[in-house]
Amino acid sequence: MTTSANRTPDGVATETTSASAAPSAIDSVDRERPSSRREAVLATALVGLVAAVVLFGLAFPELLAPAVAIAVLAAIVALDLVLPSGELRQMVGNRRTS
């Protein structure tokens, strides 16, 4: 932190303080966490997915098991895209580069 004294034209001394722009621990944690908007979109999408599976199961009871399996896979992919570990993204990235 730097403090300097300045004189104005009417002779009054003023002090100005400037802090350095060093990143703090809070800034680094915020960058690592997904944003709350992203989490809200994911939660809404998962609720919609569950509702779609329920409605599909009511309309076509014999196809409920495949619908649940597809929904679970979609939820896993969505969670992997949002969560910080990103193992699925790393596997997909490795496959694309080869």
N, CA, C and O atoms as CSV, one atom per row, in Angstrom:
chain,resi,resn,atom,element,x,y,z
A,1,MET,N,N,0.845,-1.160,0.000
A,1,MET,CA,C,0.000,0.000,0.000
A,1,MET,C,C,0.892,1.224,0.000
A,1,MET,O,O,1.864,1.280,0.752
A,2,THR,N,N,0.577,2.206,-0.831
A,2,THR,CA,C,1.373,3.411,-0.973
A,2,THR,C,C,0.535,4.616,-0.598
A,2,THR,O,O,-0.616,4.741,-1.018
A,3,THR,N,N,1.124,5.512,0.207
A,3,THR,CA,C,0.437,6.741,0.589
A,3,THR,C,C,1.258,7.915,0.103
A,3,THR,O,O,2.475,7.943,0.285
A,4,SER,N,N,0.597,8.891,-0.518
A,4,SER,CA,C,1.300,10.079,-0.984
A,4,SER,C,C,0.483,11.312,-0.629
A,4,SER,O,O,-0.745,11.262,-0.565
A,5,ALA,N,N,1.176,12.415,-0.401
A,5,ALA,CA,C,0.515,13.680,-0.065
A,5,ALA,C,C,0.561,14.596,-1.271
A,5,ALA,O,O,1.613,14.770,-1.885
A,6,ASN,N,N,-0.570,15.177,-1.608
A,6,ASN,CA,C,-0.662,16.098,-2.735
A,6,ASN,C,C,-1.154,17.445,-2.232
A,6,ASN,O,O,-1.932,17.510,-1.280
A,7,ARG,N,N,-0.709,18.508,-2.860
A,7,ARG,CA,C,-1.182,19.853,-2.510
A,7,ARG,C,C,-2.121,20.344,-3.593
A,7,ARG,O,O,-1.813,20.269,-4.782
A,8,THR,N,N,-3.256,20.839,-3.176
A,8,THR,CA,C,-4.223,21.389,-4.115
A,8,THR,C,C,-3.886,22.861,-4.344
A,8,THR,O,O,-3.086,23.415,-3.591
A,9,PRO,N,N,-4.461,23.515,-5.349
A,9,PRO,CA,C,-4.142,24.913,-5.638
A,9,PRO,C,C,-4.418,25.866,-4.469
A,9,PRO,O,O,-3.766,26.905,-4.367
A,10,ASP,N,N,-5.361,25.537,-3.593
A,10,ASP,CA,C,-5.636,26.435,-2.466
A,10,ASP,C,C,-4.742,26.152,-1.263
A,10,ASP,O,O,-4.949,26.743,-0.203
A,11,GLY,N,N,-3.755,25.268,-1.393
A,11,GLY,CA,C,-2.769,25.047,-0.349
A,11,GLY,C,C,-3.124,23.950,0.643
A,11,GLY,O,O,-2.381,23.745,1.602
A,12,VAL,N,N,-4.211,23.247,0.455
A,12,VAL,CA,C,-4.611,22.184,1.381
A,12,VAL,C,C,-3.959,20.877,0.935
A,12,VAL,O,O,-4.015,20.495,-0.234
A,13,ALA,N,N,-3.347,20.214,1.892
A,13,ALA,CA,C,-2.696,18.944,1.596
A,13,ALA,C,C,-3.721,17.821,1.670
A,13,ALA,O,O,-4.526,17.764,2.599
A,14,THR,N,N,-3.689,16.947,0.704
A,14,THR,CA,C,-4.572,15.781,0.710
A,14,THR,C,C,-3.725,14.533,0.608
A,14,THR,O,O,-2.670,14.533,-0.025
A,15,GLU,N,N,-4.192,13.475,1.232
A,15,GLU,CA,C,-3.488,12.203,1.171
A,15,GLU,C,C,-4.263,11.249,0.290
A,15,GLU,O,O,-5.486,11.144,0.382
A,16,THR,N,N,-3.542,10.567,-0.552
A,16,THR,CA,C,-4.161,9.534,-1.374
A,16,THR,C,C,-3.481,8.221,-1.055
A,16,THR,O,O,-2.266,8.157,-0.873
A,17,THR,N,N,-4.273,7.193,-0.993
A,17,THR,CA,C,-3.755,5.863,-0.694
A,17,THR,C,C,-4.120,4.939,-1.836
A,17,THR,O,O,-5.272,4.887,-2.267
A,18,SER,N,N,-3.143,4.221,-2.315
A,18,SER,CA,C,-3.419,3.252,-3.375
A,18,SER,C,C,-2.921,1.887,-2.928
A,18,SER,O,O,-1.822,1.748,-2.393
A,19,ALA,N,N,-3.755,0.890,-3.160
A,19,ALA,CA,C,-3.382,-0.479,-2.814
A,19,ALA,C,C,-2.900,-1.175,-4.076
A,19,ALA,O,O,-3.347,-0.869,-5.181
A,20,SER,N,N,-1.993,-2.106,-3.897
A,20,SER,CA,C,-1.510,-2.845,-5.063
A,20,SER,C,C,-2.593,-3.807,-5.524
A,20,SER,O,O,-3.464,-4.197,-4.746
A,21,ALA,N,N,-2.534,-4.178,-6.768
A,21,ALA,CA,C,-3.558,-5.040,-7.347
A,21,ALA,C,C,-3.162,-6.509,-7.264
A,21,ALA,O,O,-3.394,-7.269,-8.204
A,22,ALA,N,N,-2.567,-6.909,-6.149
A,22,ALA,CA,C,-2.172,-8.300,-5.987
A,22,ALA,C,C,-3.411,-9.161,-5.801
A,22,ALA,O,O,-4.312,-8.779,-5.055
A,23,PRO,N,N,-3.479,-10.311,-6.459
A,23,PRO,CA,C,-4.638,-11.182,-6.301
A,23,PRO,C,C,-4.687,-11.761,-4.896
A,23,PRO,O,O,-3.659,-12.136,-4.333
A,24,SER,N,N,-5.846,-11.828,-4.355
A,24,SER,CA,C,-6.000,-12.372,-3.005
A,24,SER,C,C,-6.445,-13.819,-3.101
A,24,SER,O,O,-6.729,-14.316,-4.190
A,25,ALA,N,N,-6.505,-14.494,-1.966
A,25,ALA,CA,C,-6.939,-15.883,-1.925
A,25,ALA,C,C,-8.405,-16.000,-2.319
A,25,ALA,O,O,-8.807,-17.009,-2.900
A,26,ILE,N,N,-9.196,-15.004,-2.019
A,26,ILE,CA,C,-10.616,-15.041,-2.360
A,26,ILE,C,C,-10.783,-15.011,-3.875
A,26,ILE,O,O,-11.632,-15.720,-4.415
A,27,ASP,N,N,-9.987,-14.202,-4.566
A,27,ASP,CA,C,-10.075,-14.138,-6.016
A,27,ASP,C,C,-9.773,-15.494,-6.659
A,27,ASP,O,O,-10.448,-15.903,-7.604
A,28,SER,N,N,-8.752,-16.188,-6.140
A,28,SER,CA,C,-8.398,-17.470,-6.736
A,28,SER,C,C,-9.470,-18.516,-6.478
A,28,SER,O,O,-9.709,-19.372,-7.330
A,29,VAL,N,N,-10.128,-18.464,-5.312
A,29,VAL,CA,C,-11.211,-19.400,-5.025
A,29,VAL,C,C,-12.391,-19.118,-5.942
A,29,VAL,O,O,-13.024,-20.056,-6.428
A,30,ASP,N,N,-12.704,-17.842,-6.193
A,30,ASP,CA,C,-13.811,-17.496,-7.070
A,30,ASP,C,C,-13.567,-17.984,-8.492
A,30,ASP,O,O,-14.512,-18.380,-9.175
A,31,ARG,N,N,-12.340,-17.964,-8.944
A,31,ARG,CA,C,-12.045,-18.429,-10.297
A,31,ARG,C,C,-12.183,-19.932,-10.409
A,31,ARG,O,O,-12.542,-20.439,-11.472
A,32,GLU,N,N,-11.902,-20.669,-9.318
A,32,GLU,CA,C,-11.963,-22.120,-9.363
A,32,GLU,C,C,-13.394,-22.629,-9.285
A,32,GLU,O,O,-13.690,-23.683,-9.849
A,33,ARG,N,N,-14.284,-21.930,-8.616
A,33,ARG,CA,C,-15.672,-22.351,-8.464
A,33,ARG,C,C,-16.481,-21.962,-9.694
A,33,ARG,O,O,-16.270,-20.901,-10.281
A,34,PRO,N,N,-17.411,-22.836,-10.077
A,34,PRO,CA,C,-18.311,-22.416,-11.146
A,34,PRO,C,C,-19.221,-21.295,-10.650
A,34,PRO,O,O,-19.502,-21.200,-9.455
A,35,SER,N,N,-19.666,-20.473,-11.544
A,35,SER,CA,C,-20.501,-19.354,-11.137
A,35,SER,C,C,-21.856,-19.847,-10.670
A,35,SER,O,O,-22.302,-20.930,-11.050
A,36,SER,N,N,-22.509,-19.042,-9.840
A,36,SER,CA,C,-23.809,-19.429,-9.325
A,36,SER,C,C,-24.835,-19.483,-10.449
A,36,SER,O,O,-25.777,-20.273,-10.386
A,37,ARG,N,N,-24.666,-18.659,-11.470
A,37,ARG,CA,C,-25.590,-18.706,-12.618
A,37,ARG,C,C,-25.466,-20.041,-13.333
A,37,ARG,O,O,-26.467,-20.630,-13.742
A,38,ARG,N,N,-24.267,-20.502,-13.478
A,38,ARG,CA,C,-24.042,-21.783,-14.138
A,38,ARG,C,C,-24.648,-22.926,-13.333
A,38,ARG,O,O,-25.233,-23.849,-13.898
A,39,GLU,N,N,-24.506,-22.860,-12.005
A,39,GLU,CA,C,-25.097,-23.872,-11.142
A,39,GLU,C,C,-26.615,-23.839,-11.222
A,39,GLU,O,O,-27.259,-24.888,-11.214
A,40,ALA,N,N,-27.194,-22.639,-11.298
A,40,ALA,CA,C,-28.644,-22.516,-11.390
A,40,ALA,C,C,-29.152,-23.084,-12.705
A,40,ALA,O,O,-30.189,-23.747,-12.732
A,41,VAL,N,N,-28.441,-22.836,-13.787
A,41,VAL,CA,C,-28.836,-23.384,-15.087
A,41,VAL,C,C,-28.753,-24.898,-15.055
A,41,VAL,O,O,-29.634,-25.578,-15.580
A,42,LEU,N,N,-27.701,-25.437,-14.443
A,42,LEU,CA,C,-27.552,-26.885,-14.346
A,42,LEU,C,C,-28.677,-27.487,-13.517
A,42,LEU,O,O,-29.250,-28.507,-13.903
A,43,ALA,N,N,-29.001,-26.873,-12.386
A,43,ALA,CA,C,-30.079,-27.379,-11.538
A,43,ALA,C,C,-31.413,-27.354,-12.278
A,43,ALA,O,O,-32.192,-28.302,-12.188
A,44,THR,N,N,-31.673,-26.285,-13.000
A,44,THR,CA,C,-32.912,-26.189,-13.775
A,44,THR,C,C,-32.956,-27.256,-14.861
A,44,THR,O,O,-33.998,-27.871,-15.089
A,45,ALA,N,N,-31.843,-27.473,-15.522
A,45,ALA,CA,C,-31.789,-28.486,-16.573
A,45,ALA,C,C,-32.011,-29.883,-16.004
A,45,ALA,O,O,-32.698,-30.698,-16.620
A,46,LEU,N,N,-31.440,-30.169,-14.842
A,46,LEU,CA,C,-31.624,-31.488,-14.240
A,46,LEU,C,C,-33.066,-31.705,-13.803
A,46,LEU,O,O,-33.602,-32.803,-13.955
A,47,VAL,N,N,-33.701,-30.664,-13.259
A,47,VAL,CA,C,-35.111,-30.774,-12.881
A,47,VAL,C,C,-35.970,-31.003,-14.127
A,47,VAL,O,O,-36.891,-31.819,-14.109
A,48,GLY,N,N,-35.670,-30.291,-15.192
A,48,GLY,CA,C,-36.386,-30.493,-16.450
A,48,GLY,C,C,-36.185,-31.889,-17.007
A,48,GLY,O,O,-37.115,-32.484,-17.552
A,49,LEU,N,N,-34.976,-32.414,-16.872
A,49,LEU,CA,C,-34.681,-33.760,-17.345
A,49,LEU,C,C,-35.485,-34.799,-16.572
A,49,LEU,O,O,-36.038,-35.730,-17.156
A,50,VAL,N,N,-35.544,-34.632,-15.261
A,50,VAL,CA,C,-36.324,-35.556,-14.433
A,50,VAL,C,C,-37.802,-35.476,-14.811
A,50,VAL,O,O,-38.467,-36.505,-14.936
A,51,ALA,N,N,-38.315,-34.266,-14.992
A,51,ALA,CA,C,-39.719,-34.106,-15.379
A,51,ALA,C,C,-39.988,-34.755,-16.734
A,51,ALA,O,O,-41.023,-35.395,-16.919
A,52,ALA,N,N,-39.070,-34.597,-17.675
A,52,ALA,CA,C,-39.247,-35.201,-18.993
A,52,ALA,C,C,-39.260,-36.724,-18.903
A,52,ALA,O,O,-40.051,-37.378,-19.583
A,53,VAL,N,N,-38.392,-37.292,-18.071
A,53,VAL,CA,C,-38.359,-38.754,-17.923
A,53,VAL,C,C,-39.653,-39.251,-17.288
A,53,VAL,O,O,-40.192,-40.279,-17.698
A,54,VAL,N,N,-40.151,-38.527,-16.291
A,54,VAL,CA,C,-41.403,-38.930,-15.643
A,54,VAL,C,C,-42.556,-38.893,-16.651
A,54,VAL,O,O,-43.343,-39.837,-16.731
A,55,LEU,N,N,-42.654,-37.822,-17.408
A,55,LEU,CA,C,-43.724,-37.719,-18.407
A,55,LEU,C,C,-43.579,-38.787,-19.489
A,55,LEU,O,O,-44.571,-39.366,-19.931
A,56,PHE,N,N,-42.356,-39.045,-19.910
A,56,PHE,CA,C,-42.105,-40.082,-20.914
A,56,PHE,C,C,-42.480,-41.443,-20.355
A,56,PHE,O,O,-43.038,-42.280,-21.065
A,57,GLY,N,N,-42.170,-41.667,-19.075
A,57,GLY,CA,C,-42.515,-42.941,-18.438
A,57,GLY,C,C,-44.013,-43.133,-18.299
A,57,GLY,O,O,-44.509,-44.255,-18.400
A,58,LEU,N,N,-44.738,-42.045,-18.069
A,58,LEU,CA,C,-46.195,-42.153,-18.009
A,58,LEU,C,C,-46.787,-42.449,-19.388
A,58,LEU,O,O,-47.740,-43.220,-19.504
A,59,ALA,N,N,-46.227,-41.842,-20.421
A,59,ALA,CA,C,-46.746,-42.042,-21.769
A,59,ALA,C,C,-46.341,-43.404,-22.346
A,59,ALA,O,O,-47.136,-44.062,-23.016
A,60,PHE,N,N,-45.107,-43.814,-22.081
A,60,PHE,CA,C,-44.585,-45.075,-22.624
A,60,PHE,C,C,-43.936,-45.881,-21.502
A,60,PHE,O,O,-42.712,-45.875,-21.371
A,61,PRO,N,N,-44.733,-46.573,-20.693
A,61,PRO,CA,C,-44.174,-47.289,-19.533
A,61,PRO,C,C,-43.134,-48.352,-19.908
A,61,PRO,O,O,-42.214,-48.612,-19.133
A,62,GLU,N,N,-43.271,-48.958,-21.071
A,62,GLU,CA,C,-42.320,-50.014,-21.459
A,62,GLU,C,C,-40.943,-49.448,-21.809
A,62,GLU,O,O,-39.961,-50.189,-21.839
A,63,LEU,N,N,-40.863,-48.154,-22.073
A,63,LEU,CA,C,-39.578,-47.526,-22.417
A,63,LEU,C,C,-38.987,-46.715,-21.263
A,63,LEU,O,O,-38.084,-45.903,-21.469
A,64,LEU,N,N,-39.494,-46.935,-20.060
A,64,LEU,CA,C,-39.018,-46.153,-18.908
A,64,LEU,C,C,-37.556,-46.461,-18.576
A,64,LEU,O,O,-36.787,-45.543,-18.289
A,65,ALA,N,N,-37.165,-47.716,-18.610
A,65,ALA,CA,C,-35.787,-48.083,-18.261
A,65,ALA,C,C,-34.759,-47.441,-19.203
A,65,ALA,O,O,-33.776,-46.872,-18.728
A,66,PRO,N,N,-34.960,-47.519,-20.527
A,66,PRO,CA,C,-33.990,-46.827,-21.399
A,66,PRO,C,C,-33.989,-45.311,-21.203
A,66,PRO,O,O,-32.945,-44.668,-21.305
A,67,ALA,N,N,-35.162,-44.745,-20.922
A,67,ALA,CA,C,-35.231,-43.294,-20.702
A,67,ALA,C,C,-34.458,-42.903,-19.450
A,67,ALA,O,O,-33.767,-41.885,-19.441
A,68,VAL,N,N,-34.568,-43.700,-18.400
A,68,VAL,CA,C,-33.827,-43.417,-17.164
A,68,VAL,C,C,-32.326,-43.553,-17.414
A,68,VAL,O,O,-31.542,-42.737,-16.930
A,69,ALA,N,N,-31.927,-44.568,-18.157
A,69,ALA,CA,C,-30.500,-44.765,-18.446
A,69,ALA,C,C,-29.932,-43.587,-19.238
A,69,ALA,O,O,-28.840,-43.106,-18.934
A,70,ILE,N,N,-30.656,-43.124,-20.238
A,70,ILE,CA,C,-30.194,-41.979,-21.025
A,70,ILE,C,C,-30.143,-40.724,-20.162
A,70,ILE,O,O,-29.213,-39.928,-20.284
A,71,ALA,N,N,-31.125,-40.542,-19.298
A,71,ALA,CA,C,-31.152,-39.365,-18.416
A,71,ALA,C,C,-29.979,-39.385,-17.444
A,71,ALA,O,O,-29.382,-38.342,-17.175
A,72,VAL,N,N,-29.645,-40.551,-16.918
A,72,VAL,CA,C,-28.510,-40.654,-15.991
A,72,VAL,C,C,-27.208,-40.315,-16.712
A,72,VAL,O,O,-26.364,-39.607,-16.162
A,73,LEU,N,N,-27.038,-40.808,-17.922
A,73,LEU,CA,C,-25.834,-40.474,-18.693
A,73,LEU,C,C,-25.759,-38.977,-18.988
A,73,LEU,O,O,-24.688,-38.376,-18.897
A,74,ALA,N,N,-26.887,-38.381,-19.336
A,74,ALA,CA,C,-26.907,-36.939,-19.601
A,74,ALA,C,C,-26.563,-36.151,-18.340
A,74,ALA,O,O,-25.857,-35.145,-18.411
A,75,ALA,N,N,-27.056,-36.599,-17.192
A,75,ALA,CA,C,-26.746,-35.914,-15.931
A,75,ALA,C,C,-25.263,-36.036,-15.589
A,75,ALA,O,O,-24.659,-35.081,-15.102
A,76,ILE,N,N,-24.682,-37.190,-15.837
A,76,ILE,CA,C,-23.249,-37.379,-15.564
A,76,ILE,C,C,-22.414,-36.448,-16.439
A,76,ILE,O,O,-21.478,-35.811,-15.955
A,77,VAL,N,N,-22.745,-36.370,-17.703
A,77,VAL,CA,C,-21.991,-35.490,-18.617
A,77,VAL,C,C,-22.157,-34.031,-18.197
A,77,VAL,O,O,-21.184,-33.277,-18.192
A,78,ALA,N,N,-23.375,-33.626,-17.844
A,78,ALA,CA,C,-23.612,-32.242,-17.430
A,78,ALA,C,C,-22.851,-31.902,-16.158
A,78,ALA,O,O,-22.248,-30.833,-16.065
A,79,LEU,N,N,-22.871,-32.791,-15.184
A,79,LEU,CA,C,-22.142,-32.541,-13.942
A,79,LEU,C,C,-20.639,-32.491,-14.187
A,79,LEU,O,O,-19.941,-31.682,-13.575
A,80,ASP,N,N,-20.138,-33.333,-15.065
A,80,ASP,CA,C,-18.711,-33.328,-15.344
A,80,ASP,C,C,-18.279,-32.036,-16.025
A,80,ASP,O,O,-17.162,-31.564,-15.813
A,81,LEU,N,N,-19.151,-31.469,-16.834
A,81,LEU,CA,C,-18.808,-30.214,-17.493
A,81,LEU,C,C,-18.760,-29.053,-16.513
A,81,LEU,O,O,-18.047,-28.077,-16.747
A,82,VAL,N,N,-19.513,-29.146,-15.414
A,82,VAL,CA,C,-19.583,-28.040,-14.455
A,82,VAL,C,C,-18.591,-28.209,-13.314
A,82,VAL,O,O,-17.996,-27.230,-12.864
A,83,LEU,N,N,-18.407,-29.422,-12.846
A,83,LEU,CA,C,-17.534,-29.635,-11.693
A,83,LEU,C,C,-16.067,-29.402,-12.069
A,83,LEU,O,O,-15.677,-29.623,-13.215
A,84,PRO,N,N,-15.254,-28.957,-11.102
A,84,PRO,CA,C,-13.878,-28.564,-11.415
A,84,PRO,C,C,-12.951,-29.710,-11.824
A,84,PRO,O,O,-11.951,-29.456,-12.495
A,85,SER,N,N,-13.237,-30.957,-11.450
A,85,SER,CA,C,-12.303,-32.031,-11.777
A,85,SER,C,C,-12.208,-32.235,-13.284
A,85,SER,O,O,-11.106,-32.321,-13.827
A,86,GLY,N,N,-13.340,-32.312,-13.959
A,86,GLY,CA,C,-13.367,-32.377,-15.417
A,86,GLY,C,C,-12.675,-33.574,-16.027
A,86,GLY,O,O,-12.030,-33.438,-17.067
A,87,GLU,N,N,-12.787,-34.761,-15.409
A,87,GLU,CA,C,-12.110,-35.936,-15.942
A,87,GLU,C,C,-12.636,-36.307,-17.321
A,87,GLU,O,O,-11.865,-36.708,-18.193
A,88,LEU,N,N,-13.939,-36.176,-17.524
A,88,LEU,CA,C,-14.507,-36.516,-18.820
A,88,LEU,C,C,-13.994,-35.572,-19.900
A,88,LEU,O,O,-13.703,-36.006,-21.014
A,89,ARG,N,N,-13.881,-34.289,-19.581
A,89,ARG,CA,C,-13.350,-33.327,-20.551
A,89,ARG,C,C,-11.920,-33.665,-20.913
A,89,ARG,O,O,-11.525,-33.533,-22.071
A,90,GLN,N,N,-11.132,-34.103,-19.929
A,90,GLN,CA,C,-9.745,-34.448,-20.202
A,90,GLN,C,C,-9.659,-35.644,-21.137
A,90,GLN,O,O,-8.813,-35.674,-22.030
A,91,MET,N,N,-10.539,-36.641,-20.934
A,91,MET,CA,C,-10.537,-37.814,-21.806
A,91,MET,C,C,-10.951,-37.432,-23.222
A,91,MET,O,O,-10.355,-37.903,-24.191
A,92,VAL,N,N,-11.960,-36.588,-23.347
A,92,VAL,CA,C,-12.414,-36.155,-24.670
A,92,VAL,C,C,-11.332,-35.322,-25.351
A,92,VAL,O,O,-11.107,-35.459,-26.553
A,93,GLY,N,N,-10.660,-34.455,-24.583
A,93,GLY,CA,C,-9.585,-33.646,-25.135
A,93,GLY,C,C,-8.417,-34.486,-25.622
A,93,GLY,O,O,-7.818,-34.175,-26.652
A,94,ASN,N,N,-8.087,-35.544,-24.895
A,94,ASN,CA,C,-7.004,-36.435,-25.315
A,94,ASN,C,C,-7.377,-37.177,-26.576
A,94,ASN,O,O,-6.520,-37.409,-27.429
A,95,ARG,N,N,-8.627,-37.554,-26.718
A,95,ARG,CA,C,-9.060,-38.292,-27.900
A,95,ARG,C,C,-9.026,-37.393,-29.134
A,95,ARG,O,O,-8.674,-37.849,-30.222
A,96,ARG,N,N,-9.386,-36.127,-28.974
A,96,ARG,CA,C,-9.409,-35.210,-30.103
A,96,ARG,C,C,-8.006,-34.890,-30.617
A,96,ARG,O,O,-7.823,-34.676,-31.815
A,97,THR,N,N,-7.016,-34.855,-29.727
A,97,THR,CA,C,-5.668,-34.490,-30.137
A,97,THR,C,C,-4.946,-35.623,-30.854
A,97,THR,O,O,-3.974,-35.380,-31.569
A,98,SER,N,N,-5.412,-36.861,-30.671
A,98,SER,CA,C,-4.719,-37.981,-31.321
A,98,SER,C,C,-5.272,-38.319,-32.662
A,98,SER,O,O,-4.783,-39.239,-33.317
